[in-house]
Amino acid sequence: MEIQDASPFQFHPVSPQRLPDLAAFSQCRGKFRYCSCMRWRMTSAEFRRSGKEQRIAALETLARTGAPVGILAYHQDEPVAWCSIAPRESHAALERYRALPRLDDAAVWAVTCFFVDRRFRRQGLTCALLKAAVDYARSHNAAIVEGYPVDPDSPSYTYMGTPETFRRAGFTDVTPAGQARRVMRFNIAAEIG
């Protein structure tokens, strides 16, 4: 599945055929490579026990099986940005994280990470990636896409996106009253009917 828009970027879900692109993206970006977007997929104990190479291998194994893991953005055939998206239940640590409990029993796809090459920051690429991620979830018959953005001045988890990026992509803030961590949703099912 190829996701296109009018931007100078192309967006492709990571598939077994795109593993070389994921490896090339990871190889050149140390911060991404350290975690390999396994922080929310592994339990906290598994993540602490694993090393960088184990996390790289774990993400590659998931992609090799065809499991949804994320979207790569390309500029002139070079992978330059990443958005992690998959069904929430595939994120073991997120499912256990008390600060972000499930809001309901709905089947939700979770956006948990963005990484944009510094050469392409401040060009709207994160928002475009998020829209591509929603399209990807839609192609898998997802009903809801959920994200957990943080304010730009937050000292941690800044890779999860900002509320403004999610708003621009059509997400609505559904954070329960009194909950510190923000939750934003895109309701795909509402588009249908």
C-alpha positions in Angstrom: 0.0 0.0 0.0 1.4 3.4 -1.0 0.2 6.6 0.7 0.7 9.7 -1.4 -0.1 13.4 -0.9 0.9 16.7 -2.6 4.0 17.1 -0.5 7.6 16.3 -1.6 7.4 13.2 0.6 6.1 9.8 0.0 4.8 7.5 2.8 5.0 3.8 3.0 4.1 1.3 5.8 7.0 -0.8 6.9 6.6 -4.2 5.4 8.9 -7.2 5.0 9.9 -5.7 1.6 10.8 -2.4 3.2 13.1 -3.8 5.9 16.2 -2.6 4.1 14.8 0.9 4.3 14.0 0.6 8.0 17.6 -0.7 8.6 19.0 2.2 6.6 16.9 4.8 8.5 17.9 3.2 11.8 21.6 3.0 11.0 22.0 6.7 10.5 19.9 7.8 13.5 21.4 6.9 16.8 18.6 8.1 19.0 16.0 6.2 17.0 18.3 3.1 16.9 18.8 3.1 20.7 15.1 2.4 21.3 13.9 1.2 17.9 10.4 2.0 19.0 10.3 -0.9 21.4 9.8 1.2 24.6 6.1 0.8 24.5 6.0 -2.6 22.7 8.1 -4.4 25.4 7.1 -4.6 29.0 9.3 -2.2 31.1 11.2 -5.2 32.5 11.9 -6.6 29.0 13.0 -3.2 27.8 15.4 -2.7 30.8 16.9 -6.2 30.2 17.3 -5.7 26.5 20.2 -4.0 24.7 20.1 -1.8 21.6 20.8 -4.7 19.3 18.0 -6.8 20.8 15.6 -3.9 20.3 16.6 -3.5 16.7 16.1 -7.2 16.1 12.8 -7.2 17.9 11.4 -4.4 15.6 12.7 -6.1 12.6 11.2 -9.4 13.6 7.8 -7.8 14.0 8.0 -6.2 10.6 9.2 -9.4 9.0 6.1 -11.2 10.2 3.9 -8.5 8.6 2.8 -7.1 11.9 2.0 -3.3 11.7 4.9 -1.3 13.1 4.9 2.0 11.5 5.2 4.4 8.5 8.4 5.6 6.8 8.5 9.0 5.0 10.7 9.2 2.0 12.3 12.2 0.3 13.7 11.3 -3.1 13.7 7.6 -2.2 15.6 8.1 1.0 13.7 7.2 4.3 13.9 10.4 6.3 11.1 10.1 9.0 9.2 7.6 11.0 5.9 7.2 12.8 5.2 4.2 15.0 1.6 3.0 14.7 0.1 -0.4 15.5 -2.9 -1.8 17.5 -2.7 -0.7 21.1 -2.8 -4.2 22.4 0.6 -4.8 20.7 2.2 -2.3 23.1 2.7 -4.2 26.3 4.2 -1.3 28.3 1.5 1.1 27.1 -1.2 -1.3 28.1 0.2 -1.4 31.6 1.1 2.3 32.0 -1.1 3.7 34.7 -0.8 7.3 33.5 -2.4 6.3 30.1 -5.1 3.7 30.9 -7.5 2.6 28.2 -10.5 5.0 28.0 -12.9 2.3 26.9 -13.1 -1.2 25.3 -12.8 0.2 21.7 -10.3 -1.3 19.3 -7.7 1.4 19.1 -4.5 1.8 17.1 -1.8 3.7 19.0 0.6 6.3 17.6 3.6 6.2 20.0 6.6 7.8 18.3 7.8 10.2 15.7 11.3 10.6 14.5 12.2 13.1 11.7 15.7 13.6 10.3 16.9 17.1 11.4 17.2 18.2 7.7 13.4 17.9 7.3 12.1 19.3 10.6 9.8 22.3 10.7 8.3 21.4 7.3 5.0 19.9 8.4 6.4 16.4 8.0 5.2 15.1 11.5 1.6 16.1 10.7 1.9 14.5 7.2 3.3 11.3 8.8 0.4 11.3 11.3 -2.2 11.6 8.5 -0.4 8.8 6.6 -0.6 6.7 9.8 -4.3 7.3 10.0 -4.7 6.2 6.4 -2.7 3.1 7.1 -4.9 2.2 10.1 -8.0 2.9 8.0 -6.7 0.4 5.4 -6.7 -2.2 8.2 -10.3 -1.4 9.1 -9.3 0.4 12.3 -12.1 2.4 14.0 -10.0 4.7 16.2 -6.4 6.0 16.1 -5.1 7.3 19.4 -2.1 9.4 20.3 -0.5 10.6 23.5 1.1 14.0 22.7 3.1 16.1 25.1 3.5 19.8 25.4 6.6 21.2 23.5 8.3 22.2 26.8 7.9 18.8 28.3 11.1 17.3 29.7 10.3 13.8 28.5 8.5 11.8 25.9 8.8 14.6 23.4 9.1 12.0 20.6 5.3 11.4 21.0 4.3 14.5 19.1 2.6 17.7 20.2 -1.0 18.5 20.8 -1.0 21.0 18.0 0.3 18.4 15.5 -2.5 16.1 16.4 -5.1 18.9 16.2 -3.9 19.8 12.7 -4.2 16.2 11.7 -7.9 16.2 12.8 -7.5 14.6 16.2 -9.7 15.5 19.2 -8.6 15.8 22.8 -10.4 13.2 24.8 -8.3 13.3 27.9 -10.4 12.4 31.0 -10.8 15.1 33.6 -8.0 15.0 36.1 -5.7 12.8 34.0 -2.2 14.4 33.6 -1.2 12.6 30.3 -3.1 13.8 27.3 -5.0 11.4 25.0 -6.2 12.5 21.5 -8.3 10.5 19.1 -9.2 10.3 15.4 -12.5 8.5 15.0 -12.3 6.8 11.6 -15.6 5.0 12.3 -17.4 8.3 12.6 -16.4 9.2 9.0 -18.2 6.1 7.7 -21.4 6.7 9.3 
